Amino acid sequence: MTRNAIIGGVIWFALFASAQANAINLTWIELLFLLAPLVIVPLGLELTARVESGQAISSPERLARVLHVPAALCAVASFIFEPGIFATVLAIPWLAFCGLLTLGGVLRLIRGAVTRLDTLCPAISFIYVLVGGAWLVASRLGLNPLGFQEPIVLLTAIHFHYAGFAAPLLARSSGRAILGQRARRVGGALFRLVMTGVIFGPCVLAMGFVVGPRVKLAAALILAACEIGLAISFVFVLNRLARLSAEALITIAAASVAFSMALAAVWAIGEYPLQAFVNLDQMERLHGTANAFGFTLCGLLGWILATKAEPHSEESQS
């Protein structure tokens, strides 16, 4: 999957350069979304494969890995057209890809992943990505689900690809470094609480948008606190990393998520009385960029470098 991420990165940079030159019409929110299928998802799958090196991969997950590149390219092509039938048809392959990953996540739960946070992280991560795929299709079809309009529809797709898919995988890697050692009882319990918040926070936050502003505020603050806790955990494991490059990338990830989640908390507090301290455009540029590139991209790259790949693993041959 590393090769897929490299190919996706080249494509994403070409899209970014073309958008900057006004050769194509892509907004920054759309570019942030496209980074997910092109780069973030394959890196997340690569990290999962390295952590689970030598373990059997379910058929749906294996098929998803095979179909990743064409599905991601279809997602990119869906933004060539205005929302409507053509854009929707092109978005459906990505939804199908997400469905395969979700089926793999469900199989993980059936096989006992729910019993430990370490195994629960990828299972829930793979389930979340289907929600992100569904909201992408809704966005490309021009729907307003539950009364939400753009850019909230596409932002929800972004939310479930980043906070939903990627963050639990990052929490898992940090958790293995912390809980794999003889962690102090209080420290271990606190980190398990952080992991639980990272796993279930995206779903609770999404529910808050439906239930009401008080629930949304509470959920946003809890998720922000848990991800800041995740940033702190990154700092605690830096001295256990053998590679300087991994240490540098994970340091950037920790600083970025602390900044982006602090900004998210400020935005949520301002949204409650509808007197926002930070507007949506600023959130897009500051929070979105720091979260996508600083936290998620650097975090995944850092933990991939920190996790030794098994040369004869099933994933290394795909």
Buried (B, 14 or more C-beta within 10 A) or exposed (E): BBEBBEBBBEBBEEBBEEBEEEEBEBBBBBBBBBBBBBBBBBBBBBBBBBBBBEEEBBEBBBBBBEBBBEBBBBBBBBBEBEBEEBBBBBBBBBBBBBBBBBBBBBBBBEEEBEEEBBBBBBBBBBBBBBBBBBBBBBBBBBBEBEEBEBBBBBBBBBBBBBBBBBBBBBBBBBBBBBBEEEBEEEEBEBBBEBBBBBBBBBBBBBEBBEEEBEBBBBBBBBBBBBBBBBBBBBBBBBEEBEEEEBBBBBBBBBBBBBBBBBBBBBBBBBBBEEEBEBEBEBBBEBBBBBBBBBBBBBBBBBBBBBBEBBEEBBBBEB
